[in-house]
Amino acid sequence: MKFSSFKLSALSSCLLLLSACSQHSVLQPTQSSQLLRPVEIPIDQPMAAKLQLREVDMNGAKTEDVQWLSLSAWPEVAALLSSKNKGLQILDDQQNVLHQIQGQFGRFDYRIGSERLLIAASNVQQQQIQLMSMNLKNKAWDKPSFTPKRSFKSEDVCLYTDAQGLSFAFLVGEEGLGEQWLVAQQEKALVQPQLVRRLSFPPASSVCKVNDSTAELFINEESVGVWAYPAHPEADMVRQAVDLVQPFGSMQGSPSAIAIVDDHVAVLDAEKPLLYRYQKQDKQWKAQPPLQLDTVKEPETLSVQGNLTDKSLLILDDKTVKVTDVEWETQTQAKAQNIITIPAELQTEGVPSTGDAADDPAIWHNATQPSQSRILATDKQGGLQVNDLQGKTVQYLPVGRLNNVDVRYGFKWGNQTVDLAVASNRDHNSLHLFAIQPKTGKVSVLGELATTLDDIYGICMYRDAQGEIYAIPNDKNGTFVQYHITAAQQKLRAEEVQRFSVQTQPEGCVVDDATGRIFLGEEDVAVWVKDLNPKTQLPMQQVIGVGEVMHDDIEGMGLYHGKKQSYLVVSSQGNDSFVVLDAAAPYTVRGAFRVGINIDKGIDAVSETDGLDVSSLNFGGKWKQGMLVVQDGRKRMPETNQNFKYVPWEKIAQALHLD
């Protein structure tokens, strides 16, 4: 039996399969009732005509997995097969072996790049995931690499390649155990794969797939259904039901093999001779009529390829390989805009507190020794962390729940002059003041000042043309209060100057000292700008609203003062990006970027950023043009307490073509 007898001629040079894997987290109790509601799929659906499957002779191979494979650089290739007795085989459409890798292999997945083929396969004999990368120009293989041996058996392995060109392998283990590994860059396998995070899958899961174009992971749960999760390692693990077993959904038996074709999902039933098909519409999964199959018994793997109207199915059914063609119209979703990714250059040690603890940084520049500058960062569960430019923690002041912090230079402390940091203390609804020694950078507590706010939240500082320093905290109810901070005879005072407000919850804010304007974020609405001169009383103006570029929550913000232009940098938390705008009307958007993985230094990407700070001052070395410091809401590689990432401004300027 030949593959070509059952493949459409139009498909000989076309691979539309996106095989990969899916990960799952354990549901929180508050999610269960919502996710187990019946999905919007009619149970009694009409079915297409029964499809006739044809068996393919695999020349005695004890097949464990088989997938369509099409390589423009190697036109003869038709499929990729793994077995326990004949290794990993690349086959033509007549089942001739074009290339063979010796070994005992189980489930596998692959990705095709512009120059390389990447395969991740379960090496049964070594009980490890083996990574193989081929140069498609000369068909030469790199030396294989392996993930370390795990404490669990991997039932399935599947790949996900992100917009940065990084490939991740997901391991699905017994009893719900799972892991995600960074395994390749531009389809070239890493010599030493890096564990990104450990995962909790549904206990009765054995199959996973990923749709790279939509960054969605899919996994089966025996006798329950199929689930979809965001695929990116920095995304929230919130699952959505694709379909559930009756009576909650339309599945009649138990989901087993899964395949992705275009942006559709195909699922084989382990108990019934049915192929279920799903398409996402308006963020909900919709079912097409299932396909009846004449002979399917305990299907293990499924591969689909074809054009937009016709498909070929390749099924491994109880060690037997079967094929068939079907008229099946699919379509692809419009791809989201690819946002530029800039790797982090350095990261700090984690804050002492676990959970959601790190929040807001402030950059302090040492004018006499720039390399001895400091990053002050809040631990909103316990105090203030002080880091050096290498990310090492040099001080920790356990003073309470500090939310946001800012810095200004030249504060008169009695007869002394120090630099001043002020943080919002949520334990006491107070301003917590710290002195920074100008020569050494040592931070010490000055004291606290009461505020009239009910629930203090964010804060920023302002130094006017006369050198007077102000702190401007805000309340969750939208109120901002400007306080004049003084310390005659080393006695701290806070005198209210003015107050103003937005309608809903704010947090991030930053003041341009040169113009006396404050930029402030109303988290779900917009960035606003206001003149702080109480005599002018100019109305508040919108800089940018939540929409296609800015995604709520609007969080931290900072100002970069370049030689020709000043820029406002804002954390667009809703899509894990940072938006750069001109800091003067009409506030032109210059672009957006994400802070991504630095493979060479083992630094994870940034997500769910709360606070940030940016400076144009010269810190020396890679920081000559200044730096951006951002809070990272999810610490991976490995998973530890939250921390902060450093990015050279030079890289941002180059990526966004800034002056």
N, C-alpha and C positions, 0 to 999 in steps of 0.2 A: 504494500500500500504506500502511495506517495503523498507527501504533503501537498504537492502541486495539484493533485486530483481534487482537492477540497479547498484550495486557496483561490481567491479571485485573482484573475490575471492583473487587475489594476493594483493589486496589493504587493506585487513582487518587490517593489522598491520603497515601500511605505510602512513605517512602524508607528502606530499610534498608541501603542501600549505605554502606559505610565505605571509600571508595577513598582510598588514600594510598600510602606508599612504604616501601621497605625498604633498610636499609644493611647492609653486611657488612665485616667485617675479615678480614685475611689470617690463616689458621690458623697457630698456633704448631706446631712439629714434634711437641710432646708431645700435641697434640689430635688429630692426623690419624687415628691408628689407631682412636680411639674414635668419631670422627664418621663414618668411612667404613664402619663396621660395617653389615650389612644391617639396615634398619629392620623393625619388627614389622608388616609388611603382607604378606598373602598375594599372590603374584604372579598366580596364576590366579583372579581374582575373577569372580563372576557379574556380568553387566552388565544394566542396565535396558533396556527397549525403546528402539529407536532413535528419537531425537527429530527431528521434521520442522522444519527451519528455513525461515523465509520472508524473502525479501529486501525491504528497505525502500528506496524511492526517496528520495534525499537532494537532489533537485533540482539535480543537477550539481555538488554540492560535492565537492571532492577531499579526502575525509574522512581526517583523521589520528588522531582520537580521538573517541569518543562514549560518554556515560555517562547513565544514568538520573538525573533530577533532579526532586525534588518539594519544593515550597515552599508551606507553609500560607498564607503571605501573598500568594501568587500561584498560585491553584489551577490555572490553565490550563497551567502549565509541566509538561512531560513529560521533556525531555531537554536535554542540553548537548552541542554538537558543535563540534569545531575542524577547520579546513581551511586549505589553502594558497592557496585562491582566493576563499573567501567569509568568511574571518575566523572569529570565535567567535560561534556562534549559540545562542540560547535558543529551543527549539522547543516547540510544543504537541503533542498526541497525533496530529495529522494532518500533522505536519512543517511546519506554518506557522511562519514566523519571527516570534517575539514581540519579540526584541531582537537586535541585531547589533553586534559590535565589529569595526571594520575592521582588517585586518592579515593576516599569514601566521602561522598558529599550528600547532604540533605537539602533542605530548602535554600533558595538563593534569591537574590534580586540584583538588578543591574541598572546602570545609567550610562547614557551615551553622550559624550561631549563633542566639541568641535575637533578634538585631536585624540581623545582617549575613550576607551571602554573600561568601565569600572564594574567589577563583580564582587559582591559580598555573599559568601556561601558558608553554610554550616559544615565544618570539617568534622565528620562524625567520629573518626578515629581519634583525633586530638581533642575533641570536645571544645573547640574554639571556633570563632568566626574568622574565616580566611578572606583576606582582601587581595584581589588581583586586578592589576591595571595594565592594559595593553595600549601601546602606541599604534594608532590605526594606520599611520603612514607606512611603517615597516613591519607591522604585525609582531612586534617584539614585546615580550612581557617583562615588566619590572619584577624584582624579587618580591615575593608575596610577604605581606605582614599579617599579624594576627592580633585580635583583641585578647587580653589576658583571660586565662581560664576563670569561669564564673562559678558561683556556688549553686547555680541552678542550670538545668538543661534548657536550651533554647528551642522552643517549638517552631519558631519562625524568625526570620530576619528580613528586614526590608529597609529600603533606602529612601532618603529625602534629600534633594538638592535645593538649596535656597537661592535667593536672588544674588547673594554674594559669591556664588559658585562653590559653596562649601557643602559637602555631602555628609549626612549623618546616617548611622545605622541604628535601627530600633530592634531590640531583642525582646521577644515575647517568651516568657518562661512559664514554668508550671506554677499553679496556684496563684496566679495574678502577679508574679514577679516580672519586672521589666526594667530595661535600661536604655539610655540613649547615648551613643558614642559619636564623637567627631572623628571621621575616618578618612576624608579625602578633601583635596582642594583642586578644583578644575579637573575632576575625575582621576587625579593622581593620588594613589593611596598614601596616607601618612605612614612613616616608618613606625611611629608610636601613636596609635589611636588614643584619644583622650576621652575619658568618661565625662559626660556633660551632666547627667543627673540620673537618679534612680526613679523608677515609676511604679505606680500601682495600677495594674490592669484589672478588668473584671476576672474573677477566679477561673471561669470556664472559657478562656479565650485561647485561640491557637493560631489565628491568621491575622495578618495586618497588611495594609496597603497605604500608599500616600499619593495624593494628587499634587504634584509639585506646583502646577500653575495656580491652584487655589490655596495651596498650603494647608491642606486638610488631611488628617489621618483617619483611617477607618479600621475598625477591629470588630471581629465577631464575638458574641457572647452566646455560648451554646444554649439552645432552648429559650433564649431571651430576645436577641435581635442583633442589629448592626448599629454601631455608634460612630459619630464623627466628632473629631476634636481639631482645634487649631494645631498645625504641625510645627510651627516655629518653636525652637527650644525656649524662647523668652515669652511665649504667649501664655495667657491664662488657660488652665486646663479645665475648660467648661464643655461638657459633652452635650451633643444633640442626637436624638434618635433619628436614624435614617429610616428604619422600619423595625417593628417589633413583631414577635410571634403572636398569633391570635390568642386571646381576644383583644389585645391592645393594638395590634397592627394587622397586616395582611399576610405575613409569612405563615405557611401551613405546617412546616416542620421545624427544622433547626438550621440556621445559617452556617455555611462552612467556607468554601472558597470565595474569594473576592477579587475582582479585577476593576481597573479604571480604564475607560476609553473616552477620549476627549474629556469632557467634564461630567461624564455620566458614571454611575457605579453599577456594576453587575455582581450579583450574588447567587451562588448555587445553594440549593437546599440539600442538606445531608440525608434527609429522609424521603423527600418527594422528588420526582423527576422534573424539577422546575428551575428556571433561571429568572430571577427577579431583576428588574431594571429600574433605576432611579435617576432623576434629574432635579437639581436644585432650582427653585423658582421663588423669588421674593423671600429669600433666606429660609425657605421651607422645602423639605424634600417631597417630591411628587413621584408617584409610581406610574410607570408605563405597564401595559398588560404583560404579565409574565409569559415566558416562552416554555412550551412543553418539550421535553427531551424524551426520545423513545427508550433509551437504555442508559441510565445513570445509576450507579450504585456506590454510595459513600464517596462522593467527589472530594478530592484533596486539593487540587490546584486548578486555576482557571486563568487563561490568557486570551485577550481579545485584541484584534487589530483590524484595520480597515479604513475606508474613506468615510465621508459623512453620511452615506446612505447604505452601505453594505459592509458587513463584518464577517470575520472568520473566527470561530471559537476553537481553542485548543484546551482540552480537558484531560487531567490525570484522574482516572476513575479506578480506585482500588488497584493501583500499579499498571493499569491499562491506559494507553494514550488514545484519545479519540478526537476527531475533528468534524466540523460542519460549517456551512456558510448560512448566513441569514440576512434578510433585508431588515435593516435596523437604522433608522435615521437618528443621528445625534448632532449636537452642536456644541461649540465651545463658548465659555463665558468671556466677556471682555476682561482683559487682564488689567489689574490695578497698576497705577503708575509706579514705576520702579524708582524708589528713593535712593539717593546716593548713600553708600555706607562707608564710614571712615573708622578704621580700627582704633581702639583705645591704645594709648601709648604706655600708660602706667595705671596701677590701681592701688588703693590704700588697703591696709589691714582692715578687717571687718570691725564694726562697732561691737562693744561688749554685749549688748542686749540682743536677744534673739527675736525673730519675727519681724514685723514691720517697724523698724527702729530708726535706721539712718534716714535723714530728711534733707537738710539744707547745708551747703558749704558757703564759706566766705574766704576769698583769697586775700592774704596779707603779704605785701611786698616789702622785703628788707632792702631799703635803699642803699645801705653800705655794703651788704653782702647778699646780692640777689639769690645766690644758691642756697642761702639759709632762710628763705621765705617759708611761710607756713600756710597750711590749709586748715581753717577752723571748721569743724563739722558737727552738726547736732545729732545726738542720740536721743530721740524723743521719748525714750523709755528711761533715760538716766542721766544725761549730762552733755558735756562738750568734749569732743575729741580733737586733738591737735596733731596734724600730720606734717611731715616734711615733704620735699619735692620728690623723694623716692617712694612715697607712700607709707613710710614707717610711722607708727604712732609714737610721738615723743612726749605727749602729755594726755591725761584724761582727768577731767574735773567733774566729779559726780555730784552735780548741784541740783538735779531734778529734771523734769520733762521739758527740755528745751526744743522748741519746734523750728523756728527760723533764726538766722543770725546774719548780721552785716557788720562791716568794718569801716571806720573813717580814721584819718590820720590827724595828729596835732591837737589832742584834747588836753585842756588845762586842768591838771589834777593838783590843786593847791599851788605850790611853787614848782611843781614838775610838769613836764609835757610828756604824755604817753600817747600811744595809739589806742583807740577805743573800739571794742566789740560789744554789741548789744544783741541779746537774744530774747525771744519771747518765751517766758516761763509759764507753762500751762498749769503747773501745780498751784501757783499763787496769782495767776492773771497779772503777772508783773513783768517789768523790764529787768533782765539780769545783765549787769554790766561787768566787763572784763577789761583789764589793762594789758596791753601788749608792749613789752619793752622794745623800743625802736632798734636797739643794737643787737639784742640776742633773740628776740622773738618769743621770749618766755611769757606765758599767759598766766595772769593771776586774777582772782575775784576781787572786784571793787565793792559790790553790793547789789541790792535790789531796789527798785522804785515801783511803787504801786501805780496801777492804772485804773481807769473807771470802766474798763471793758468787762463784759460778763463772761466771755469765752475767748480769750486772746488766742491768736492763731499765727498769722504771718507778720513779718516786720521788715522794714528797710530803713536806711539812714540817709541823712542829707547834711552836707557841709556848705554853708552859703558863702558869698563873696567876702564876708567879714570874718570868716573862720569859725562862726558859731555852728554847733553840731546839734542835730535834731534826730530823734527816733520816731518812726511812724509805724506803730503796730496797727493791726486790724483785728476785727472781731468776726466770728463766723456769721453774724447777722448782717454783715456788709459795712459796718462802721469803721472808718479810719480816723485816728487821732494823731495829730502832730504835736510832739512834746519837745520843748527846748531843754536840752540836758546841760547842766552846769555842775561845778564842784568847787565852789569857793571854800577855802580853808578845808579842803578835802571832805566837804559835806555835800552829798549828792542831792540834786533837786531835778524835778521834772515839771515844767510849767506848760500847761496846755496852750497852744497857739491857735489851732483851728481843728475842726472836724468836718468830715464829708463822708459820703457813703455811696455804695452801689446797692442794687436791689436784692442781690442774692450773694451767696458765699464767695468771698475772695480768698486769696492767700499770697501768691507771689507779687512782689512789687520791686521797683528799682528807681532811683532818682538820678537824673542827669544834673550834677552839681553846677555845671557851666550854664545851663539854661533855667535851672530851678523848676524843672518839670518832673512829675512823677508818672511812671508807667505802672499800671496796676492791672492785675488779672481778675476778672470775674469768672470763676472756674468754668461754668457751663455756657457762658454768653460771649464774652469778648475781652480783648485787651483795650484799656482806656488810657488816655493821657490827660493830665490836669496840671495847670500852672499853680505852683505852691505859694505864689505871692498873694497874700490875703487881700491886698489892696486892689488887685486887678479883677478878681472874682470872675475870671474867664470860665465859660462852661466846659464841662468835661467832654472830650471828643473821643470817638471810637477810632482805634488804630487798625484793628483787624477782628473780625467776628469768627465764631465757630462755623466751619463749613468745609470746603474741599481741602483747604490747606491746613487750617488749624482744627485739631480734633480735641474735644473736651475729654478730660479736664485740662484747662489751662493752668499750668503750675509755675515752676521757677522761671525767673527771667534775669537777664544781666545786660550790661551795656559794654560794647567794645568801641573804644575811641581810636580810630585809625588816623593816619596822617591826613587823609583827604575826606574820610567819611566815617560817621559813627553808625554802629549797627546795634539793633535790639535782637537778642537771642532769647527765644521762648521755648519752654518745654511743652510740646504738644503730646500730652500723656496718652491720649486716646489711640494714637497709632505709633507710639514709641519713637517719635521723631523730634527734631529740633528745628524750629523755623527761624530764619534770619531775615530781618527787615531793616530798611533804612530807619534811623532813629529820628528822622525829620519828615514832615509832610512832603509828599502824600504817602509816606510809609510804604514804599515799594517793596514787595516781597522779593528777596534775592535768591531764595531757594530753601530747601529743607534737606536734612541728612539724618542718618541714624549712626549710632556708635556701635560698631560691630566687633566680632571676634578677632583677636590678634593671635593667630595660630602660633607664631614663633615664640611669643612670650606667655602663652597659656592663659590669656585674659579673656573672659567671657564677654558677651555683648551686653548692651544696656537696655533695660526696659522699665516701664512704669516710673519714669523719673519724676521725683517731687521737686527738689530744689536744684539750682545750678548757680554758678558764678563764672564770670569771664573777665579777663584783664588784658589790656594792651601793653602793660609794662614789660620791660626786659628782665627775664629771670635767668638768662644765660643758656648756653647750649641749645638744645632743641626747642627751648621756650623763649627764644630771643624776640619773637613777634607776639609773645603773650600766650595765654593758655585758657582753656575751658575746663571747668571741673563740674561733673554731674553726679548726682546720686543715682545708684543702681538699685532698682526695686526688687530684682531677683538675682541673687548671686549663684552662678553655676561654675562648673569646672574648677574645683568641686563645689557642691552645695554647702555654703556656710553662711555666716551672718552677713547682712547687707553691707555694702561699702561704697566707695566713690571712685570714679574713673577720671583720668587726666587725658586731654587731647590737645596737641599743639595747635595754636591758631593757624599756623602756616598751612597745615593740611586742610583746614576748613576753607581758608582763603583760596587755595589752589582748586579744591573740589567745586566751589561755588563761583569761582572767577571774580573774587572780590578785590577791590583796590587795596 
